[in-house]
């Protein structure tokens, strides 16, 4: 089992930055990849970014490419989502997720956090 706890969300103005953190705990039988997804009111959950176990593989959605960066600290068992130049359309609940094996843009991850709200005002 893997437990995930997100933090770092909040209310910010457009053009500013936030850094989300995802602290992982528990035990996995294999190294796992971490992903960030978001869900806005009335919309489906969408992929944001993902990173492999050794951070050698990353993927970022086109909608946030050049503004968002995913990273992880293996020793701290923590993943980060650095969000720059935030836009009102980035407003959503952001979820951290973990899966065994390679990172994926598909939301079929094995473990999910409770989510953290990000609200960007214009």
Secondary structure, DSSP 8 states (H G I E B T S, - for coil): -EEEEEE--EEEETT--EEEEEEEEE--SS-EEEEEEEE-TTS--EEEEEE-TTS--EEE-TTTTTTEEEEEETTTTEEEEEE-S--GGG-EEEEEEEEESS--SSS--SEE---EEEEEE-
